[in-house]
Each structure stands twice: as C-alpha cells, then as structure tokens.
C-alpha cells in the first residue's frame, strides 16, 4: 500500500490516469532536435542542446510558438514521428498514464511538404507499439492552426479524410488572441457532419467569450485549457452543471505567464467549484514537465489533498473518449488504490 501523505509522488504515479492534452510535436526534446538536424543537415540557430533549452524562457504563447515551429522542421520521415511518439509513450507509462489522446498539427507538416501518410505511418506505428509494450490505449486528434484561415482548415480536413480510421476528433490550437472559435464554424460543422468529435483550445490567453463560442458554435466535447472561465461565474456554473471537461496544463500556464506562480493557479479552485478539471502536460519538452511533474507541482504548490488528486485522476478517465466499460475498469482501480 502506498500512502499519499508519506509518498505522494508514488501514490499519484500508481493512480490510473489519462492524458488528454499533449501535442506530440511538443514532446520534441532538444537532444532529438539536434540529432535530427544533424541527420538532415538542417542548420540551427542555437549552437548546442543547453543553449536551446535555456532559450525556453517564454513570456507569452506567441514567444513559445516561434521556437516550437522551428523545432518541427526536423521531423521529416516516418521513423522520426515514430521515435518522437514512442519516446513520449514510454515517459507517459513511467508516470502511470494508461490512456492518451494525442494532438498533432497537420498544417505544420503539410505546409513544408511532408505528406500526411508519413505522419500517420510513424505515429500509428508508435501507438501500436505503445499498446503492445506498455498497455497504453490511445486516440489521435489532429488540430487546425487558428492563426491560419478557415479555408486552410477546411482543406486540411479534406486531406485528413483518407486517414479517417486513425483519428477520433479534430481540435483547434495555436495563437488564441484575435482568432476566436467563431472563425472556424464551417470546418467544425463539416467535421461533426462526418461523425467526428470536436475539442478546442479556449480560455488560455483568450477571454471567457471564446469558451462560450467553442461550446455553442463549435459544439465541442471538451475545452482545452479553459482556465480563463473563472472570470465568468455563469460560465463556471454551466461547465460544472454539464460536466464539460477542461484539460488544464499547469506548468504550461506558468511557463507562458498565464499565472505568475504555481501557488496562484486556479485548478484547485475550479475543482472545488465542481468543474471536471483534468491535468495534462501540453508541450512538456518546452514547459519543463511531463504529467507526473504537473501533478507534483500543483500537489505541492496548492497543497492538494489525497481526495483532490484522486478526483483529478478520475476526472481524466471520465473526460476521455474511452468506451464506458474501459472507463469503469479504470474507475474501479482508482477506487481500490484510494481505499487501500
């Protein structure tokens, strides 16, 4: 039996958890960037791994994205996407993750001439290996880049359809400011008509109105981030009443200056208000922590109780796109650990 008070890290690791908000391109560690850059003869702005890692000192979302999109340039072959995804799955397994729902950005690859067949081949092969080697189940969610046009998103949706069996939903990410969800109503309408689930980043740097738009116009099943909801009591009441999940990424929020310090983060307050908040790592190679690191940061910084971390683990399973019987299996295991 693992005791939460004496060993919170291993207690949290033992809890079955789903990670629902991780960008696979955001798991690209500096060592892999340099390895692939050398393989392909791609010149880098930074002379070595440490200099690149030290550059991860962001002041907002855009300053992060500027480096993030440079890193993506080294991903060219299916084996690159395989290794990237497999490395993440191994790390997630070490953190006690049993199910992952992974984002990727098709446009960032299509726009530089990388066919989607290569991306899907590498990622799907890694997901199959992750299931075999670690027992991790998975879903894949391509996201539209919101700083690009709705027409570009629609063309991307068309390009994705030959691989329809490989993904369960579509999402919306990238620069939030000035790019409201309403910009993408046509493509999300089309995605739902094709039987796809929808999710969207909203309320990270954008206002609560972006969360309303994602719910009412895009009809999303989940809000990614969503911490800005706290400024709107009516919205919080709706999110709680309808059990609409928020995939919250604490270390990301600190690194991008959404909150100055982890002690100021609102995930505990939102949990106490009855919202279905979950914990994820977002872009862990850039933000200094994978899932267990995020759990430990808020456990220590916000003085979470055993009841709190159990609720967060349970919420992650509830908010996933797993079938009900698999959810029940993980709920039962969480309860056994909680009451051991």
C-alpha positions as CSV (number, residue, x, y, z in Angstrom):
1,X,0.0,0.0,0.0
2,X,1.3,3.5,-0.9
3,X,0.5,6.3,1.5
4,X,-0.3,9.6,0.0
5,X,1.0,11.7,2.9
6,X,4.3,9.9,3.1
7,X,4.9,9.3,-0.6
8,X,2.6,11.5,-2.7
9,X,4.7,11.0,-5.9
10,X,4.4,7.2,-6.0
11,X,0.7,7.4,-4.9
12,X,-0.1,9.7,-7.8
13,X,2.1,7.5,-10.2
14,X,0.0,4.5,-9.1
15,X,-3.3,6.1,-10.0
16,X,-4.5,5.2,-13.5
17,X,-4.6,8.5,-15.4
18,X,-5.5,9.7,-18.9
19,X,-3.5,12.4,-20.6
20,X,-5.9,14.4,-22.8
21,X,-3.9,17.4,-23.8
22,X,-0.4,16.8,-25.2
23,X,0.9,18.0,-28.5
24,X,3.2,15.3,-29.9
25,X,5.4,17.9,-31.6
26,X,5.7,19.5,-28.1
27,X,7.4,16.4,-26.8
28,X,10.4,17.0,-29.1
29,X,13.3,17.2,-26.7
30,X,16.4,19.3,-27.6
31,X,18.5,16.2,-27.9
32,X,16.3,14.8,-30.6
33,X,16.2,18.2,-32.3
34,X,20.0,18.2,-32.6
35,X,20.1,14.6,-33.6
36,X,17.6,15.0,-36.5
37,X,19.1,18.3,-37.5
38,X,22.5,16.6,-37.9
39,X,20.9,13.7,-39.8
40,X,19.3,16.1,-42.4
41,X,21.9,18.8,-42.4
42,X,19.5,21.4,-41.1
43,X,21.2,24.5,-39.6
44,X,20.0,25.5,-36.1
45,X,20.0,29.0,-34.6
46,X,21.3,27.5,-31.3
47,X,24.9,26.1,-31.1
48,X,24.1,23.3,-28.6
49,X,21.4,21.5,-26.6
50,X,21.9,23.5,-23.4
51,X,21.6,26.8,-25.3
52,X,18.4,25.7,-27.0
53,X,16.9,24.5,-23.7
54,X,17.9,27.8,-22.0
55,X,16.0,29.6,-24.7
56,X,12.8,28.2,-23.4
57,X,12.1,31.3,-21.4
58,X,8.8,32.4,-22.8
59,X,6.8,35.5,-21.9
60,X,3.6,34.5,-23.8
61,X,2.1,32.0,-26.1
62,X,3.5,33.5,-29.3
63,X,7.1,33.6,-28.0
64,X,6.7,29.9,-27.4
65,X,5.2,29.2,-30.8
66,X,8.1,30.9,-32.6
67,X,10.5,28.3,-31.2
68,X,8.0,25.5,-31.4
69,X,7.5,25.8,-35.2
70,X,11.3,25.9,-35.7
71,X,11.6,22.6,-33.9
72,X,9.0,20.9,-36.1
73,X,11.3,21.4,-39.1
74,X,13.5,18.5,-38.2
75,X,10.6,16.0,-38.4
76,X,10.8,14.5,-42.0
77,X,10.5,10.8,-42.1
78,X,8.0,8.2,-40.7
79,X,10.7,6.9,-38.3
80,X,11.1,10.4,-36.9
81,X,7.4,10.6,-36.0
82,X,7.6,7.0,-34.7
83,X,10.5,7.7,-32.4
84,X,9.0,11.0,-31.2
85,X,5.7,9.3,-30.3
86,X,7.3,6.2,-28.8
87,X,9.6,8.3,-26.6
88,X,6.6,10.1,-25.2
89,X,4.6,6.9,-24.6
90,X,7.4,5.4,-22.6
91,X,7.7,8.5,-20.5
92,X,3.9,8.6,-20.0
93,X,3.9,5.0,-19.0
94,X,6.6,5.8,-16.4
95,X,4.2,8.4,-15.0
96,X,1.3,6.0,-14.6
97,X,-0.6,7.1,-17.7
98,X,-2.9,4.3,-19.0
99,X,-4.6,6.2,-21.9
100,X,-3.5,9.1,-24.1
101,X,-5.3,11.4,-26.5
102,X,-2.6,13.0,-28.6
103,X,-2.8,16.2,-30.6
104,X,-0.8,16.8,-33.8
105,X,-0.7,19.7,-36.3
106,X,-1.2,18.5,-39.9
107,X,-0.7,22.0,-41.4
108,X,2.7,22.4,-39.8
109,X,3.8,19.3,-41.8
110,X,1.8,19.8,-45.0
111,X,3.0,23.3,-45.4
112,X,6.6,22.1,-45.6
113,X,5.9,19.3,-48.0
114,X,5.6,16.4,-45.6
115,X,2.7,14.1,-46.7
116,X,0.2,13.1,-44.1
117,X,0.8,9.5,-45.0
118,X,4.3,9.8,-43.5
119,X,3.0,11.4,-40.3
120,X,0.2,8.9,-39.7
121,X,2.5,5.9,-40.6
122,X,5.1,6.9,-37.9
123,X,2.6,7.9,-35.2
124,X,0.3,4.9,-35.7
125,X,3.2,2.5,-35.6
126,X,4.3,4.1,-32.3
127,X,0.8,3.9,-30.9
128,X,0.6,0.2,-31.8
129,X,4.0,-0.4,-30.1
130,X,2.9,1.6,-27.1
131,X,-0.2,-0.6,-26.7
132,X,2.0,-3.8,-27.0
133,X,4.9,-2.7,-24.9
134,X,3.2,-0.5,-22.2
135,X,-0.5,-1.4,-22.4
136,X,-1.3,2.3,-23.2
137,X,-4.5,2.8,-25.2
138,X,-4.7,5.9,-27.4
139,X,-6.7,8.2,-29.6
140,X,-5.3,10.7,-32.1
141,X,-6.7,14.3,-32.6
142,X,-5.4,16.4,-35.5
143,X,-5.7,20.2,-34.7
144,X,-6.3,23.1,-37.0
145,X,-3.9,26.1,-36.6
146,X,-6.1,29.0,-35.7
147,X,-3.7,31.7,-36.9
148,X,-4.3,30.3,-40.4
149,X,-7.6,30.7,-42.3
150,X,-10.8,28.8,-42.0
151,X,-10.3,27.8,-45.7
152,X,-6.9,26.3,-44.9
153,X,-8.5,24.3,-42.1
154,X,-11.2,23.1,-44.4
155,X,-8.6,22.0,-47.0
156,X,-6.8,20.2,-44.1
157,X,-9.9,18.4,-43.1
158,X,-10.3,17.2,-46.7
159,X,-6.7,16.0,-46.7
160,X,-7.2,14.1,-43.4
161,X,-10.2,12.1,-44.6
162,X,-8.2,9.2,-46.3
163,X,-6.9,8.6,-42.8
164,X,-10.3,8.8,-41.1
165,X,-9.8,5.5,-39.3
166,X,-6.8,6.8,-37.5
167,X,-8.4,9.7,-35.5
168,X,-11.5,10.3,-33.5
169,X,-11.8,14.0,-33.3
170,X,-10.5,17.3,-34.5
171,X,-9.2,20.2,-32.4
172,X,-8.2,23.9,-32.6
173,X,-4.8,25.2,-31.3
174,X,-2.1,27.8,-31.9
175,X,-2.3,31.6,-31.3
176,X,-5.5,32.3,-29.5
177,X,-5.6,36.1,-29.3
178,X,-7.5,37.5,-32.3
179,X,-8.5,34.1,-33.5
180,X,-11.9,33.3,-31.9
181,X,-13.5,29.9,-32.3
182,X,-16.3,31.6,-34.4
183,X,-13.7,31.9,-37.2
184,X,-13.9,28.1,-37.7
185,X,-17.6,27.3,-37.6
186,X,-17.8,26.0,-41.2
187,X,-15.0,23.4,-40.7
188,X,-16.3,22.3,-37.4
189,X,-19.8,21.9,-38.8
190,X,-18.3,19.8,-41.5
191,X,-16.3,17.7,-39.1
192,X,-19.3,16.9,-37.0
193,X,-21.3,16.0,-40.1
194,X,-18.6,13.5,-40.9
195,X,-19.1,11.9,-37.4
196,X,-16.1,13.4,-35.7
197,X,-15.9,14.6,-32.2
198,X,-14.6,18.2,-31.6
199,X,-12.4,19.9,-29.0
200,X,-10.8,23.3,-28.9
201,X,-8.3,25.4,-27.1
202,X,-10.1,28.3,-25.4
203,X,-9.7,30.5,-22.4
204,X,-5.9,30.1,-22.1
205,X,-5.0,33.7,-23.2
206,X,-8.4,34.4,-24.7
207,X,-11.4,35.7,-22.9
208,X,-14.3,33.7,-21.5
209,X,-16.3,34.6,-24.6
210,X,-14.0,32.2,-26.6
211,X,-15.1,29.4,-24.3
212,X,-18.7,30.2,-24.9
213,X,-18.1,30.2,-28.7
214,X,-16.3,26.9,-28.5
215,X,-19.3,25.4,-26.7
216,X,-22.1,27.0,-28.6
217,X,-20.7,27.4,-32.1
218,X,-18.2,24.6,-32.4
219,X,-20.2,22.3,-30.1
220,X,-17.0,20.8,-28.5
221,X,-17.0,17.9,-26.2
222,X,-14.0,19.3,-24.2
223,X,-12.3,22.7,-23.6
224,X,-8.6,22.5,-23.8
225,X,-7.1,24.8,-21.1
226,X,-10.2,26.8,-20.1
227,X,-8.7,28.4,-17.0
228,X,-10.0,31.8,-18.1
229,X,-13.5,30.6,-17.3
230,X,-13.0,31.7,-13.7
231,X,-13.7,35.3,-14.7
232,X,-17.3,34.4,-15.7
233,X,-19.4,32.9,-12.9
234,X,-22.3,31.9,-15.2
235,X,-19.9,30.1,-17.5
236,X,-18.4,28.2,-14.5
237,X,-21.8,27.2,-13.4
238,X,-22.6,25.9,-16.9
239,X,-19.3,24.0,-17.1
240,X,-19.9,22.4,-13.7
241,X,-23.6,21.5,-14.4
242,X,-22.8,20.0,-17.8
243,X,-19.6,18.3,-16.7
244,X,-17.8,19.8,-19.6
245,X,-14.1,18.8,-19.1
246,X,-11.3,21.3,-19.0
247,X,-7.9,19.8,-19.9
248,X,-5.7,22.1,-17.7
249,X,-1.9,22.3,-18.2
250,X,-0.4,23.9,-15.0
251,X,3.3,24.1,-15.9
252,X,2.4,25.4,-19.3
253,X,0.3,28.1,-17.7
254,X,3.2,29.2,-15.6
255,X,5.8,29.0,-18.4
256,X,3.5,31.1,-20.6
257,X,2.8,33.6,-17.8
258,X,-1.0,32.9,-17.6
259,X,-0.2,32.7,-13.9
260,X,3.0,34.1,-12.3
261,X,3.5,31.3,-9.8
262,X,2.0,27.8,-9.3
263,X,0.6,29.0,-6.0
264,X,-1.7,31.3,-7.9
265,X,-3.0,28.6,-10.3
266,X,-6.8,28.2,-10.2
267,X,-7.1,24.4,-10.9
268,X,-7.9,23.7,-7.2
269,X,-10.5,26.4,-7.0
270,X,-12.1,25.1,-10.2
271,X,-12.1,21.6,-8.8
272,X,-13.8,22.8,-5.6
273,X,-16.4,24.5,-7.7
274,X,-17.4,21.2,-9.2
275,X,-15.8,21.6,-12.6
276,X,-14.4,18.5,-14.4
277,X,-10.8,19.7,-14.5
278,X,-8.0,17.3,-15.6
279,X,-4.2,17.6,-15.6
280,X,-2.1,17.4,-18.7
281,X,1.4,18.5,-19.9
282,X,0.7,20.3,-23.1
283,X,4.2,20.7,-24.6
284,X,6.3,19.0,-22.0
285,X,9.7,19.3,-23.7
286,X,9.3,23.1,-23.7
287,X,7.5,23.6,-20.4
288,X,9.7,21.6,-18.1
289,X,7.5,18.7,-17.1
290,X,5.5,15.7,-18.1
291,X,2.3,14.6,-16.5
292,X,3.7,13.5,-13.1
293,X,5.7,16.7,-12.9
294,X,2.5,18.7,-13.4
295,X,0.7,16.7,-10.7
296,X,3.5,17.2,-8.3
297,X,3.8,20.9,-9.0
298,X,0.1,21.5,-8.1
299,X,0.1,19.0,-5.2
300,X,3.0,20.9,-3.6
301,X,2.1,24.4,-4.7
302,X,-1.6,24.2,-4.0
303,X,-1.4,21.8,-1.1
304,X,-3.7,19.2,-2.7
305,X,-5.2,16.5,-0.6
306,X,-5.4,12.8,-1.4
307,X,-9.1,13.4,-2.3
308,X,-8.1,16.1,-4.7
309,X,-5.6,14.0,-6.7
310,X,-7.9,11.1,-6.8
311,X,-10.6,13.3,-8.2
312,X,-8.3,14.7,-10.8
313,X,-7.3,11.2,-11.9
314,X,-10.9,10.1,-12.0
315,X,-11.8,13.2,-14.0
316,X,-9.2,12.4,-16.6
317,X,-10.8,9.0,-17.2
318,X,-14.3,10.4,-17.2
319,X,-13.3,13.1,-19.7
320,X,-11.6,10.7,-22.1
321,X,-13.1,9.2,-25.3
322,X,-12.7,5.7,-23.9
323,X,-15.8,3.4,-24.1
324,X,-17.8,3.2,-20.9
325,X,-16.6,-0.3,-20.0
326,X,-13.0,0.7,-20.1
327,X,-13.8,3.8,-18.0
328,X,-15.5,1.6,-15.4
329,X,-12.4,-0.6,-15.2
330,X,-10.1,2.3,-14.5
331,X,-12.6,3.9,-12.1
332,X,-12.6,0.7,-10.1
333,X,-8.8,0.6,-10.0
334,X,-8.7,4.2,-8.8
335,X,-11.1,3.4,-6.0
336,X,-9.1,0.3,-4.9
337,X,-6.0,2.5,-4.7
338,X,-7.8,5.3,-2.9
339,X,-9.3,2.9,-0.3
340,X,-6.4,0.6,0.2
